[in-house]
């Protein structure tokens, strides 16, 4: 049945692919353009916001620095300041100045105020009572001292304190003799004020974006990223490094570039916004989060992609709907034609199915008959195997019965003699011996009867150690006759689901094969070992014989295959044993031991009582 589409807008597969490719390329172009435009706009907004933030921070810092600019200048005019420089040995005068400087520092909220002589020795300080007092310290190596004493101008410097190891901003002023015009005479000393900028650094910690303040050499000395402090924006020259060490500006630290820090500590060190600040040409930097640019671009691109997907989905839905309508019309015509053909085929199919059902029923009945025949044959083979084993064990069993019979005859004759002589106690004792021997014969005959009878193949719980014991007891006389040393390791309890008689038949067959295997060996040993784990019971029967040859192992479990002489076996023992074990969802395998001899392993699933 062939139908031709009359869909007016239908296209070839190649045309549809070209249209879809063009739409996909246009969509990708729109997404890329939207990403670029959004990222660009986000970058501009971030820069504008960063510039405003830097302007506010810069104004705060400059206002603090300018606020304290006049403080050392005013203190340099105090009479007590010049008197202390002229009379540095006057302890009472120095004490008074120390107290005044301490009060000024507390009121002005500066880190320290201290007075140095022309050699840079500190003769008075606001922190005179602390363990880190500047008293007696020499700061002549600091640039702010040199500028004030030699250039006769205010000095400005940022450094780590040589005594306190606390960074700060230093402002210095020269102190002139009283009554002299500034600059007309050499200075008597220098007054310096130390200002802490830690409050700015603490305020910056609330910002997620890195903020840093560096000196004119690019060394970061304030930042909300602790790992960046006292690192440079780029590698410093040897001259600059030496100058930093000479002035101890950063406590003698070796300044390394931020780029040498571990990647985790470099996070955020990228393009930055810059704003100069202060008279020392400091650089205030803000490192905008470039991830915001990426996120803004991606969000816009995702939004455009979503819109395009929705639009394409509607277009595809409309196109699909039109195609489905046309396909529906074609389907209706096809259904009508198919219905006509179906009516013609139903009768023929019905006849064929009826005939097939009749043939299947006949085959099923034949298969059922075959299955019953096979099951009956298998049971007969098992019974034949048991009877064959009984025949092979007849000599040993006869010997087993002959011993108690001889004992019974002897005890009976003695009992008659004792009775005739009136020795009733000895006669009773002999009768007890006769009873014990009869019981022994009864147990042997009971085992033979139980083993010889046809098993109904009833499933029951089998005590494996007891089954091993019963099998060994039936073979005990043959084991002793052949002079074989039998070792049994079956102490742990183990139960399986199966037929006790058939399990004993398997064990007797495997143990007899082991006895045959060691008959010609210098060492006649047979081992029966029971192993149990969570899922499986394993009965391992091994011997000290010559093992299983390779050509024999390939046919070991085949019916009627035997290596024994004619008349000593039919070759059904292992085949029947394997069949019995498989019927209990188990397996029978054979192999050779590393130390010599053959080994047969019976595996049967463990029975776990509920």
JOWO-V866523 format. One line per field, one symbol per residue. ss: DSSP state (H for helix, E for strand, - for the rest). phi: phi as a letter, one per 30 degrees, with the letter a starting at -180 (. if undefined). A space follows every 50 residues. Layout:
BEGIN
ss = ???
phi = ???
END
This chain:
BEGIN
ss = ------------HHHHHHHHHHHHHHHHHHHHHHHHHHHHHHHHHHHHHH HHHHHHHHHHHHHHHHH---HHHHHH--HHHHHHHH----HHHHHHHHHH HHHHHHHH---EEEEEE---EEEEE------------E----HHHHHHH- ----EEEEEE------EEEEEEEEE-------------EEEEEEE--HHH HHHH-----EEEEE----EEEEE--HHH--EE-----HHHHHHHHHH--- -----EEHHH--HHHH------EEEEE----EEEEEE--HHHHHHHHHHH HHHHHHHHHHHHHHHHHHHHHHHHHHHHHHHHHHHHHHHHHHHHHHHHHH HHHHHHHHHHHHHHHHHHHHHHHHHHHHHHHHHHHHHHHHHH-HHHHHHH HHHHHHHHHHHHHHHHHHHH---HHHHHHHHHHHHHHHHHHHHHHHHHHH HH-------EEEEHHHHHHHHHHH-HHHHHHH--EEEEE-----EEEE-H HHHHHHHHHHHHHHHHH-------EEEEEEEE---EEEEEEEE------H HHH-------------------HHHHHHHHHHH---EEEEEE-----EEE EEEEE-----
phi = .bbcdcddcdbddddddddddddddddddddddddddddddddddddddd dddddddddddddddddcddddddddcdedddddddbddddddddddedd ddddddddhcdabbcbddcjddcaadcdccdcddeidccdddeddddddc dhbdcbacadedcdicdaccbbbdccedicddjdbdddlbcbbccdcddd ddddddddcdbbbbddcicdcbadcedddibcdbddddddeddddddhec iidddcdddddeedddejdbebcbbdaidchdbcbbcddddddddddddd dddddddddddddddddddddddddddddddddddddddddddddddddd ddddddddddddddddddddddddddddddddddddddddddcedddddd ddddddddddddddddddddcicddddddddddddddddddddddddddd ddddddhddbdcddedddddddddcdddddddicdccbbbdddabbclce dddddddddddddddddcdccdccbbbbbcbbbdbbcccccbbcddjcdd ddddbdcddicbcdddjclciceddddddddddcicbbbbacdddjjcbc bccbedccdd
END
